[in-house]
Amino acid sequence: MQNKFGSLVFGICLGFSILILVTSCGQTNESATTTTTSITTTATGTSTTSSSTSSTTLAAATSIRGSLYTGTIRAASALSTSGLRAQADASAPAPNYEIFAVGTVDNKVYFPTGLTSTDGFFILENLPSGESFYLGILNSNSEFAAPISFVATGDSVVMAVTPEAGSGTIDLGQVVLEAGKGAAAPTVETPAVEQDSSSTSRVKSGEELVPVGAGNLGRGTGEALYSGTLKNGIDEDYDGVPDIIDIDDNGNGTVDAMDATPRLPGRVEVNITGVQNTNSFPDLGLQYEDYPTYISGEINSSPINIGTNTVMAIEVVMNGVSPATFSDIKIVSGPPLLLTAQVVGNHTGYENYPNVTTAWALENYKLYKGSDRWSVWVTPYATPEVGDIFKFQLTYAATGTTVEYLSTITYVFTDIPRLISVNSITIEALNLNIYAIENKVPYSGDSLALRWMPPRDDQGNPLVGDKMMHILDGIVYWRTDSPTSESFNGGSLTITPTQETDPIFGPVMAYTFIPTTEAFSYFKIDITERSVVSSSGTTRSFVKFKKL
């Protein structure tokens, strides 16, 4: 296989529907060919190599092949001399991409044994019978490049093919990837006998073959927004992006990892025996003194270093079986952050978890076995991006066979909840110059009227409404001014703040906190915002307060 980590010829449900990202989360590859991938660290990066070994032979196995090219997808197809409609124009072969298939019946993912060759060739072999397949393309950074569309039909486009309806092998010929549209299609329409006319997508305005989810990872905004009846299938919102990749499965404008009901009841993204779900989600927390709201009387507009301050939790949660069902779980390909990620050390309860921070590459990108899941926590030291895709490989302990699936990061925090006022005092109390005197916010009275900005997502939008839980967490009181003095736990409060509009900061949260009546000198609160989805991402601002 080509180098997938170095030049990165190789992407949590975050929150993180994991998710990490998070939760368009994982699918399996349980095809008749088992691909074993090993990772080797070199001076120039990390490379991935693959070898294939024969497994069980499936009855009536089918295959899909073609050659990937760059080029242009026509806005309107035209009848060609072959009697089929010409729908795209090829320019040059596109090597080092990975074409994958998603079964519409078994909800599993099937991978090729290698990347597209120098002439763009690819083949997906030993696909199971009784299936039709959506096809997708991953680029060299393990990002979703495009879904493949097959033929325009009225105001929709067919998104799946069924090999066994024809000869058992579909030859798509030249498949054109137009990167600017985030879409791909064969140069001529797929013959009717090989089309799955029940698997269609809505089409972008002014296009015949570009589904509404192309180029935006299925995010339900603009014309991709969907409020109709969901399909009980792998593309519930008819946007052309299978749920495994789609960051907004139901198309309602809320990414899966922040949506309490992201898909139809009973629909699952992870179809792996023994696995309940997968999560990849970020935690972003900063001390107030490390990222104050005000510096020298001015609003602090410095960007947060997301790569350095984020800790990503990546996990595979069991479904009522022992984690020992698997002998090994690891990442076999992913985004560039894999080259720099460091395992955050000393997590108790996990077998052989490192005691100290260590390069994840030196740990072979593995997860660690716990009581009911496999997990790892890493600091990426590179910016995680929405749409980054990880490929997980799970090895069954009893048989040594492996399954693979994909997991997409669906959101990233780009800002923390930032305190903007305490008891109507803004710059005076919160300015770093004042705070730094004792590294505490001074206040008077028996209560604190707190106002803070909500965190922001990858597009800079404030995370408000029903996306987040609001918590005053990690409350600790100290008896004297010394941090080594006696302290006592103030617990945690899940709160319902009021949402207000500030003329400078826009939407803000407001809540009045009443400290304990016990004697204390100062206390700490973690102003915390957490996704409403279970086992998801959290962002915090750690602030200390001193009563005058």
C-alpha positions in Angstrom: 0.0 0.0 0.0 1.1 3.5 -0.6 2.4 5.8 2.2 -0.7 6.9 4.1 0.7 8.7 7.1 3.9 10.4 5.7 2.9 12.6 2.8 -0.1 11.3 4.3 -1.4 9.1 1.6 -3.7 8.5 4.4 -8.8 11.6 9.1 -14.0 11.7 16.2 -17.6 11.1 16.7 -16.8 14.1 18.4 -18.8 14.8 21.1 -18.4 14.3 20.0 -20.3 11.9 17.9 -17.6 10.5 17.8 -18.0 11.8 17.1 -13.5 11.4 18.7 -15.0 12.5 16.8 -16.6 12.0 17.3 -20.4 10.2 16.1 -20.9 9.5 12.2 -19.0 6.7 13.7 -17.6 3.4 12.6 -18.4 0.7 10.2 -16.9 -2.7 9.6 -15.0 -4.3 6.8 -15.9 -8.0 7.1 -15.4 -8.8 3.4 -13.9 -12.1 2.1 -10.5 -10.5 2.0 -8.9 -9.6 5.3 -6.5 -6.7 5.0 -3.8 -6.5 7.6 -2.2 -3.1 8.0 1.0 -2.4 9.8 2.4 1.0 10.7 6.1 1.8 10.6 7.7 5.0 11.9 10.5 6.4 9.8 12.6 9.5 9.9 10.3 11.2 7.4 7.0 10.2 8.9 4.8 7.2 9.4 4.0 4.8 6.6 1.3 2.2 6.2 1.7 -1.0 4.3 -0.9 -3.7 3.7 -1.0 -7.3 2.7 -4.0 -9.5 1.9 -4.7 -13.0 3.1 -7.5 -15.2 1.9 -10.5 -15.7 4.2 -13.8 -17.4 3.7 -15.2 -17.4 0.2 -18.6 -15.7 -0.1 -21.2 -17.1 -2.5 -21.8 -15.1 -5.6 -19.1 -12.6 -4.7 -19.1 -9.5 -6.8 -16.6 -6.7 -7.5 -16.5 -3.0 -8.6 -13.6 -1.5 -10.5 -12.7 1.6 -12.4 -10.1 4.3 -12.8 -10.2 7.6 -10.8 -9.4 10.8 -12.7 -9.5 14.4 -12.0 -11.8 16.4 -14.3 -15.1 18.2 -14.6 -18.7 16.9 -13.8 -21.1 18.3 -16.3 -24.0 20.4 -15.0 -26.1 18.8 -17.7 -25.5 15.3 -19.2 -25.8 14.7 -22.9 -26.5 11.5 -25.0 -23.2 10.0 -26.3 -22.6 7.8 -29.3 -22.7 4.7 -27.1 -26.3 5.4 -26.3 -25.4 6.2 -22.7 -25.4 9.8 -21.4 -22.0 11.5 -21.0 -21.9 13.1 -17.6 -18.2 14.0 -16.9 -15.0 14.8 -18.6 -11.7 13.2 -17.5 -8.4 15.1 -17.3 -5.7 13.1 -15.6 -5.3 10.0 -13.5 -5.7 10.5 -9.7 -3.4 8.2 -7.7 -3.2 7.7 -3.9 -6.9 7.9 -3.2 -8.9 5.2 -1.4 -12.2 4.1 -2.8 -14.6 2.4 -0.3 -18.0 0.8 -0.5 -20.9 0.8 2.0 -23.4 -2.0 1.9 -27.0 -0.8 1.9 -28.3 -4.0 3.6 -25.5 -5.0 6.0 -24.5 -1.4 6.8 -20.8 -2.4 6.6 -17.8 -0.9 4.9 -15.6 -2.6 2.4 -12.1 -1.5 1.4 -9.7 -2.1 -1.5 -6.4 -3.8 -0.9 -4.6 -0.6 -2.0 -4.9 3.0 -3.1 -5.6 4.1 -6.6 -2.6 3.4 -8.8 -0.6 5.8 -10.9 -3.1 5.3 -13.7 -6.0 5.7 -11.2 -7.0 2.1 -11.2 -9.0 0.7 -8.2 -10.9 -2.5 -7.5 -13.2 -3.6 -4.7 -13.3 -7.4 -4.7 -15.3 -10.1 -2.9 -18.2 -7.9 -2.1 -21.1 -9.9 -0.6 -24.2 -10.9 -2.6 -27.6 -9.5 -2.0 -26.3 -6.0 -1.6 -26.1 -2.7 -3.4 -23.3 -0.3 -2.6 -22.7 3.4 -2.1 -19.1 4.4 -3.1 -17.0 7.1 -1.5 -13.5 8.5 -1.9 -10.9 9.3 0.8 -8.0 11.6 0.0 -4.4 11.4 1.0 -5.1 13.2 4.3 -7.8 10.7 5.2 -10.6 13.2 4.5 -13.8 12.5 2.7 -13.2 13.8 -0.9 -16.5 12.8 -2.5 -19.4 10.4 -2.8 -19.7 8.8 -6.3 -22.9 9.5 -8.2 -24.0 7.2 -11.0 -26.8 8.7 -13.0 -29.2 11.6 -12.9 -32.9 10.7 -12.7 -35.4 13.6 -12.7 -34.7 15.8 -9.8 -32.5 13.2 -8.0 -29.4 11.2 -8.6 -28.8 7.5 -8.1 -26.1 6.9 -5.5 -25.7 3.1 -5.4 -24.9 0.2 -7.7 -25.7 -3.5 -7.5 -23.1 -5.6 -9.2 -24.9 -9.0 -9.1 -27.8 -7.6 -11.1 -25.4 -7.4 -14.0 -22.5 -9.8 -14.7 -21.2 -9.8 -11.1 -18.5 -7.2 -11.9 -19.2 -3.6 -12.6 -16.6 -1.7 -14.6 -17.2 2.0 -14.0 -14.6 3.0 -16.5 -13.2 6.5 -15.8 -14.6 8.0 -12.6 -14.1 11.8 -12.5 -13.4 13.6 -9.2 -14.1 17.3 -9.3 -12.5 18.5 -6.0 -14.1 21.9 -6.1 -17.6 20.4 -6.0 -16.6 17.6 -3.6 -18.3 15.2 -6.0 -17.4 12.3 -8.4 -19.2 10.5 -11.2 -18.3 8.1 -14.1 -17.8 9.8 -17.5 -20.9 7.9 -18.7 -24.0 6.9 -16.9 -24.1 3.5 -15.3 -26.3 1.0 -17.2 -29.8 0.7 -15.8 -29.3 -3.0 -14.9 -26.6 -2.0 -12.4 -28.4 0.9 -10.8 -30.1 0.7 -7.5 -32.9 3.1 -8.2 -34.1 3.0 -4.5 -30.9 4.7 -3.4 -31.2 8.3 -4.5 -30.2 11.7 -3.3 -31.4 15.3 -3.6 -29.4 17.3 -6.1 -27.7 20.7 -5.7 -29.3 23.6 -7.6 -27.9 23.9 -11.1 -26.5 20.4 -11.1 -27.6 17.0 -12.3 -25.1 14.7 -10.6 -23.9 16.6 -7.5 -25.8 15.6 -4.3 -26.7 18.2 -1.8 -24.3 16.7 0.8 -21.3 16.9 -1.5 -18.6 19.3 -0.4 -20.0 19.9 3.0 -19.7 16.5 4.7 -23.5 16.2 4.8 -23.9 19.2 7.1 -27.6 20.2 7.1 -27.3 23.8 6.1 -28.6 25.7 3.1 -30.2 23.5 0.5 -28.9 20.4 2.4 -31.1 21.1 5.3 -33.8 18.4 5.6 -37.0 18.3 7.5 -38.8 15.5 5.6 -39.4 11.8 6.5 -36.1 10.0 7.2 -35.2 6.9 5.2 -34.6 3.7 7.1 -31.3 3.2 5.3 -27.6 4.2 5.2 -28.4 7.8 3.9 -31.3 8.8 6.0 -31.6 12.4 4.8 -31.2 11.8 1.1 -28.1 14.0 0.8 -25.9 11.5 -1.0 -23.5 11.0 2.0 -23.7 7.7 3.8 -24.3 8.0 7.6 -20.8 6.6 8.3 -19.3 9.8 6.8 -22.3 12.2 7.2 -21.7 14.5 10.2 -25.4 15.3 10.3 -27.3 12.1 9.6 -30.8 13.5 9.8 -29.9 16.8 8.0 -31.5 19.0 10.7 -28.5 21.3 10.9 -27.1 19.9 14.2 -24.1 17.7 13.9 -24.6 14.1 15.2 -22.4 14.5 18.2 -24.5 17.4 19.5 -27.9 15.9 18.5 -29.8 13.9 21.1 -31.7 12.1 18.3 -29.3 12.2 15.3 -31.0 9.3 13.4 -34.0 7.1 13.4 -34.6 4.9 16.5 -32.8 1.6 16.1 -30.5 2.8 13.4 -26.9 2.2 14.2 -23.6 3.3 12.6 -21.4 0.6 14.2 -22.2 -2.8 12.8 -19.5 -4.9 14.5 -20.2 -8.0 16.6 -19.6 -7.1 20.2 -19.4 -3.3 19.8 -22.1 -0.9 21.0 -20.6 2.3 19.7 -17.4 4.2 19.1 -16.6 7.7 20.3 -13.9 10.2 19.3 -14.4 13.5 21.2 -12.4 16.5 22.4 -11.9 18.1 25.7 -10.7 21.7 25.6 -10.0 23.4 29.0 -8.0 26.4 29.9 -7.1 28.3 33.1 -8.4 31.8 33.1 -4.9 33.2 33.5 -3.8 31.3 30.4 -6.6 32.6 28.2 -8.2 35.7 29.9 -11.2 37.6 28.5 -9.5 40.9 28.9 -5.8 42.0 28.6 -4.9 45.6 29.5 -8.5 46.7 29.1 -8.9 45.1 25.7 -10.8 42.0 24.7 -8.4 39.2 24.2 -8.8 38.2 20.5 -5.8 35.8 20.4 -6.8 32.4 18.9 -6.6 29.4 21.1 -4.0 26.8 20.0 -6.4 23.9 19.6 -3.8 21.3 18.8 -1.9 21.9 22.0 -4.8 22.5 24.4 -7.2 19.8 23.2 -7.2 16.3 24.6 -9.0 13.8 22.4 -10.7 10.7 23.9 -11.0 7.8 21.4 -12.9 4.7 22.5 -14.7 1.6 21.4 -17.5 0.7 23.8 -18.5 -3.0 24.2 -22.1 -4.2 23.7 -22.6 -6.5 26.7 -19.5 -8.5 26.0 -16.0 -8.4 27.5 -13.4 -6.1 26.0 -11.3 -9.3 25.9 -13.4 -10.3 22.9 -10.7 -8.4 21.0 -7.0 -8.9 21.4 -6.0 -5.6 19.8 -7.7 -2.4 18.7 -5.7 0.3 16.8 -5.8 3.0 14.2 -4.4 2.0 10.9 -4.8 5.2 9.0 -5.9 8.7 9.8 -5.2 12.5 9.5 -1.8 14.2 9.8 -2.2 14.7 13.5 -1.3 11.0 13.9 2.3 12.1 13.2 2.4 14.4 16.2 -0.1 13.0 18.7 1.1 12.2 22.2 -0.7 9.7 24.5 -1.7 11.5 27.7 -0.2 9.2 30.3 -1.4 7.6 33.6 -5.0 6.6 33.1 -5.8 4.0 35.6 -8.0 1.0 34.9 -6.6 0.4 31.4 -4.3 -2.5 30.7 -0.7 -1.5 29.9 -1.6 2.2 29.7 1.6 4.4 29.6 2.5 6.0 32.9 4.0 9.0 31.2 3.2 11.0 28.1 4.6 9.2 25.0 4.4 9.5 21.2 1.3 7.6 20.0 3.3 6.4 17.0 5.6 4.5 19.4 2.5 2.8 20.8 1.5 1.7 17.3 -1.6 3.9 17.5 -3.3 1.4 19.8 -6.2 1.7 22.2 -6.0 0.2 25.7 -8.4 -2.4 27.2 -10.5 -1.3 30.2 -13.5 -2.9 32.0 -16.1 -2.2 29.4 -14.3 -0.5 26.5 -11.0 0.2 24.8 -9.8 3.8 25.1 -6.9 6.2 24.6 -6.4 9.9 25.3 -4.1 11.9 23.1 -3.0 15.5 22.7 -2.9 16.0 18.9 -0.3 18.8 18.7 -1.8 19.5 15.3 -5.2 21.0 14.6 -8.0 18.4 14.4 -10.5 19.2 11.6 -14.1 18.3 11.2 -14.2 15.6 8.5 -10.9 14.0 9.6 -11.4 10.2 9.3 -9.8 7.5 11.4 -9.8 3.9 10.2 -9.9 1.5 13.2 -8.8 -2.1 13.0 -10.2 -4.6 15.6 -8.7 -8.1 16.0 -10.9 -10.8 17.4 -9.1 -12.8 20.2 -10.6 -16.2 19.4 -9.9 -16.2 15.6 -7.3 -13.6 14.9 -9.5 -12.2 12.1 -9.8 -8.4 11.8 -12.6 -5.9 11.0 -12.1 -2.3 10.0 -14.4 0.7 10.1 -14.3 4.4 9.7 -15.0 7.2 12.2 -15.4 10.8 11.3 -14.7 13.8 13.5 -18.0 15.7 13.5 -17.1 18.8 15.5 -14.2 20.6 17.1 -14.3 23.3 19.8 -12.5 26.5 18.7 -13.2 28.5 21.8 -14.0 27.9 25.5 -16.9 29.4 27.6 -15.4 32.8 28.4 -16.5 34.7 31.5 -17.4 38.3 30.5 -18.8 39.7 33.8 -19.3 39.0 37.5 -21.9 41.0 39.3 -22.1 43.4 36.4 -18.4 44.2 36.7 -16.6 43.4 33.5 -13.1 44.7 32.7 -12.3 45.9 36.2 -12.7 42.4 37.7 -11.8 40.3 34.8 -8.9 42.2 33.3 -5.7 40.0 33.5 -3.9 42.9 35.3 -6.3 42.7 38.2 -6.7 38.9 38.1 -3.0 38.3 38.1 -2.5 40.0 41.4 -3.7 36.8 43.1 -4.8 34.8 40.1 -8.4 35.3 41.3 -11.4 37.3 40.3 -12.3 39.7 43.2 -16.0 40.1 44.0 -18.2 41.3 46.8 -21.6 40.1 48.2 -23.0 36.7 48.9 -23.7 35.7 45.3 -22.1 35.9 41.9 -24.1 36.9 38.8 -22.0 35.2 36.1 -22.2 35.9 32.4 -20.1 34.0 29.9 -19.8 33.5 26.1 -20.7 30.0 24.9 -18.0 28.0 23.2 -17.7 28.0 19.4 -17.6 25.3 16.8 -15.3 24.8 13.8 -17.1 27.5 11.8 -17.0 30.0 14.6 -20.7 29.6 15.5 -21.7 29.9 19.2 -22.9 26.6 20.5 -26.3 27.5 22.0 -29.8 26.1 22.3 -30.3 22.4 22.9 -26.8 21.4 21.8 -25.0 21.8 25.1 -25.4 20.9 28.8 -24.3 23.7 31.2 -22.4 22.7 34.3 -20.6 24.5 37.1 -18.1 21.8 37.8 -15.0 21.1 39.9 -16.0 23.5 42.7 -13.3 23.6 45.4 -13.0 25.9 48.4 -9.8 26.8 50.2 -9.8 27.9 53.9 -6.9 30.4 53.5 -5.2 32.2 50.7 -2.6 29.5 50.4 -3.2 26.8 47.7 -1.7 24.3 50.1 -4.2 25.1 52.8 -7.1 22.9 53.8 -9.7 22.6 51.0 -13.1 21.0 50.6 -15.2 19.9 47.7 -18.1 22.0 46.6 -19.4 19.4 44.1 -20.9 20.0 40.7 -24.1 21.8 39.5 -26.0 21.1 36.3 -27.7 24.4 35.6 -30.1 26.0 33.3 -28.7 29.5 32.5 -30.6 32.3 30.9 -29.5 33.1 27.3 -29.1 36.8 26.8 -27.8 39.0 24.0 -24.8 41.2 24.7 -24.1 44.2 22.4 -20.4 43.2 22.2 -20.3 39.5 22.6 -23.7 38.4 21.1 -25.4 35.4 22.7 -24.2 34.9 26.3 -25.2 32.6 29.2 -26.2 34.1 32.6 -26.5 32.4 35.9 -26.3 33.4 39.6 -24.2 31.2 41.7 -24.4 31.2 45.6 -21.2 30.0 47.3 -21.2 27.9 50.4 -22.0 29.5 53.8 -18.9 27.7 55.3 -15.9 29.8 55.9 -13.5 30.0 53.0 -10.9 32.4 51.5 -11.4 31.6 47.8 -12.8 29.0 45.5 -12.6 27.6 41.9 -15.3 26.9 39.4 -14.9 25.1 36.1 -17.4 26.9 33.8 -18.2 23.8 31.7 -20.2 23.2 28.5 -20.7 19.6 27.4 -22.5 18.1 24.4 -25.9 16.7 25.2 -24.8 13.4 23.7 -23.6 10.9 26.2 -19.8 10.3 26.2 -19.1 13.4 24.3 -16.8 16.4 24.3 -16.4 19.0 27.0 -14.9 22.5 27.1 -14.1 24.4 30.2 -12.8 27.6 31.6 -11.1 27.2 35.1 -11.7 30.4 37.1 -10.8 31.2 40.7 -12.8 33.8 42.8 -11.9 35.7 46.0 -14.5 37.4 48.1 -13.4 40.9 49.2 
